[in-house]
Amino acid sequence: MKIIQDWIEKYPLLNELVATKEVFWSNPKYQSFQTGFKQLSLNENDVKDAEERLKRFAPYIAKVFPETRELNGMIESPVVPISAMHQKLSHMYEHPLEGRFLLKCDSHLPISGSIKARGGIYEVLKHAETLALKHGLLTENDDYSILDSEKCRNFFSQYSIAVGSTGNLGLSIGIMSAQLGFKVTVHMSADAKKWKKDLLKSKGVMIVEYKEDYSKAVEEGRKQAQSEPNCYFIDDENSRDLFLGYAVAAIRLKKQLEDLNVTVDEDHPLFVYLPCGVGGGPGGVAFGLKLMYQDQGHCFFAEPTHSPCMLLGLVTGLHDQVSVQEFGIDNITAADGLAVGRPSRFVGQTIEPLLSGSYTVSDNELFKLLTALADTENIYLEPSALAGVIGPVKLSTEQQGKEYVQQHHLKDKMKNAVHLIWATGGSMVPAETMDEYYKKGVKLSL
Ligand SMILES: *Cc1c(COP(=O)(O)O)cnc(C)c1O
């Protein structure tokens, strides 16, 4: 690897990134949908296949997770207008903001209360289906609620699942795997909150704790899976299945926006702001959104100033060959869901031609936004999930944001724009913890 100084000379933005200042980057490798998609190994059929699989599992999900019955076993979250927060943002950042503001509440997804209830659960289900089909417990035409039986749980108990996580992925995979009957081990990084570990232990999930960060937890999970026969490792750094599970969100979102009479077309651009850790969640969703909206959909990633791994990987083109620590950035953030020092290569390379840009946001700003959203909309999110909220402000005030709007001839369309902020987690945070977050934001806003 070149020495850091050489990289900074080549890409001056890295100067601010290394100083953990907030930055906004518009992606020079962004391409039109038609050109960008030609380079990819995944397509619309892969997403549809994932959607179909989730449909097959819906009767089972509805049976074992009663909170999903209202949607017939579909694990989905609402989209809500946030016009009071829109006003509040204009005031906070002293800048008028055009367009419509919507919040995608993955914070309130059933089962595990975060975006990980998409990819994480999907991959466990896919693995379970593969095993059950292979061993004659199931055919694709069966009602999958038959999996909720002593016989099937006994069958699955011969198999184990392992995963490395900062908390939320472990929560999703742990809950789903345990429900099916799998033996499951979650390797938790130092960031993982005690309440998440306690919750999983109460469901019989094995927890292994590390004092190191997420990359170490993943590495150890991978090792466990290699040494144990019948152990399946869910690889957050490389998994196509996780990615496709997340991508299904886009197909459903399209329907939700239509139901809300929200138009997305040539004159009504859609901007989406996605909090990013290792990249699978936001990458999968962005991939799906580009399939749905092509050049009318503009996706931006948001990362903490202390964990900008995806941005570092994209700017340098090094992807997983670089960590924020190698650039002297500590990867310590209150946004525990985003506390990742090394990004996914698979996601970085897949998203490279599709992503409009990316920005970083400080922890203090996340807490202020947490409190502001609670005050204006009565919606409580975990710190990570606020990273997207500041996106429209960044886009319209930062130099590279304004240039992006200019270059893509969007300036006079901004009044018709739809800003969709992806709220990625929070509904399962214990009340006392949420209260501390809220008070922190109050203090910082004074
Ligand atoms: C995991 C997570 C993300 C980001 O997903 P990645 O796949 O790690 O990029 C965003 N927000 C929350 C709350 C998360 O738990």
The ligand as a Tripos MOL2 file, in Angstrom:
@<TRIPOS>MOLECULE
LIG
   15    15     1     0     0
SMALL
NO_CHARGES

@<TRIPOS>ATOM
      1 C1        -26.1510   -2.8470   10.0380 C.3       1 LIG1
      2 C2        -26.7840   -1.5410   10.1090 C.ar      1 LIG1
      3 C3        -26.6460   -0.6090    9.0770 C.ar      1 LIG1
      4 C4        -25.7940   -0.8010    7.8550 C.3       1 LIG1
      5 O1        -25.7940   -2.0450    7.2480 O.3       1 LIG1
      6 P1        -24.4510   -2.6780    6.6840 P.3       1 LIG1
      7 O2        -24.8750   -3.8910    5.9820 O.co2     1 LIG1
      8 O3        -23.5660   -2.9790    7.8690 O.co2     1 LIG1
      9 O4        -23.8090   -1.6600    5.8240 O.co2     1 LIG1
     10 C5        -27.2960    0.5970    9.2320 C.ar      1 LIG1
     11 N1        -28.0150    0.8830   10.3120 N.ar      1 LIG1
     12 C6        -28.1740    0.0030   11.3200 C.ar      1 LIG1
     13 C7        -29.0020    0.3900   12.5010 C.3       1 LIG1
     14 C8        -27.5570   -1.2300   11.2540 C.ar      1 LIG1
     15 O5        -27.7070   -2.0940   12.2650 O.3       1 LIG1
@<TRIPOS>BOND
     1     1     2 1
     2     2     3 ar
     3     2    14 ar
     4     3     4 1
     5     3    10 ar
     6     4     5 1
     7     5     6 1
     8     6     7 2
     9     6     8 1
    10     6     9 1
    11    10    11 ar
    12    11    12 ar
    13    12    13 1
    14    12    14 ar
    15    14    15 1
@<TRIPOS>SUBSTRUCTURE
     1 LIG1         1 GROUP 0 **** ****
